[in-house]
Amino acid sequence: MAGSAPSTSNWEAKEMTDLIGRNGRLTVTGEVVIHGSLTTVTLVPHRPQGINPAIFLLDLKVTREPGIDSHIVRTENLSYERKSSGHSYKEVDILFDGKIIKSIKVSHPKTLTAPAKGKSAKKKAGKKAA
């Protein structure tokens, strides 16, 4: 669908692995304002991807089904997931009609928090002495 890009907000990109560092996953989420009840939006990988392998490109596709459309305006939550190494990407770019409309820095949250150093050892030593 040609024209101006729809209004978008709250984009987030996370890439993380499971607890043992395998099975990485890139997840991209955001919100898009849609006009009309027969309009849908999706995120699909851009073909071809760009020259920088650390930047993943997604196309925001807007389609309108045939039929009698109402003039409602709604916000649609979008999500896209794909397998990754867990540390493949630094940025995700959202494109509409071939132009970047949003660049999202990829966060790499830790999946497991290590215990504070020395705390558990001190508690055990204190209990033995008592």
N, C-alpha and C positions, 0 to 999 in steps of 0.2 A: 504494500500500500504506500504510494508515494505521498509526499507532503512533509509537513513539519513533524518533528519527533514528539511523541507523547510526553507528558510530564511524568518524571520519575523521582523517586526518593528512597531513602533508607537502604542504600546498597551496602552489602557486606560480602566479603570473600574470605573464607577460611580454608586452610589446607592442613590436615592433620592425619596422624596414623593411629592405629590401635595401640594398646598398651605395650606391645612388644616391638613396635617400630615397623610393622608391616601393614599391608592393606591401606595405603594412603588414599585420601579422598579430598577432592576439591569441591567445596560447596559455595555457590553464589546465590544470594537472595536479594530481593528488592521489591519495590512497589511501583506500579504503573497505573496512571489514571486513564480509564477507558471511557469512550463516549459511544453509547449505543449498546443494546442488549445482544446484538448478533456479532459483536466484535470480540475477538480473542487475541491474546498475546502469548508468545512463547520465546524462550531463549534457545538458540541452536548454535553449535560451533560454526564459526566463520570459516569459509573455504575459499582460498587456502589460508592457513594460519600465517602470521607475519614472520619476519626474518629473525626476531628475537624470541627464542624458545622460552624465556622466562616470563613472557607476556602472553596470556591466553586471551583469544579474541572470541567474543560471543555476539551474534546478531540478535537484535530485538525484532522479532517478526510480528507484525500486526495484520490480522486477516479479518475480513468481514464476510459472514455467511450471507447467502441470498435470502431474501424475504423481507417482510415488513418489520422495520427496526423501530424500537422505541428510543426516545431521546434521554435515556437515563445516563448519569455519570457515576461511575463506580471506581473503586480502587482495587486492583487485582494484585495479590501477592504472587510473586514469581520465584521459582527456585530451579537451579540447575546443579546436577551432581555428575562427577566423573571420577574414575580411578586415577590415582597419581602415585608418585613415590612418597608423598608427604612433604616434600621440599622442592617441588619442580617449578613453582611459579612465584613471582614477586608482585605481579600485577594482573588484573583482569580488565580488559577494555570492552565496554558495551558499545556496539555500533548500530546505527539506524540509517538505512539507505547508504551504506558504505562510509559513513562519517562517525567518528568517535563522539558519543554523547556523554559518556561517563568513564573515568579511569578509577579503578578501585584498588587500593593497596591490599595485598593478600596478607592476612594475619596467620601466624603459625602458633596457635595456643598449645601449651604443653598438655598432654593427656594424662600425665601422672605427676603428682607433686612429690618430690623427695622429702623425707622427714628431715627436720632441722638437725644439723650435726651435733652430736654429743648429748642431746637431751635424754634420749632413751637410755644411754649408757650410764648417765649420772643417776637417774632414778633407780636403776637396778643396783648400782653400787651403794646407794643410800639405804635401800631396803635390806641388803645383806649385812650392813654394818649395824643396823638396829636390833 
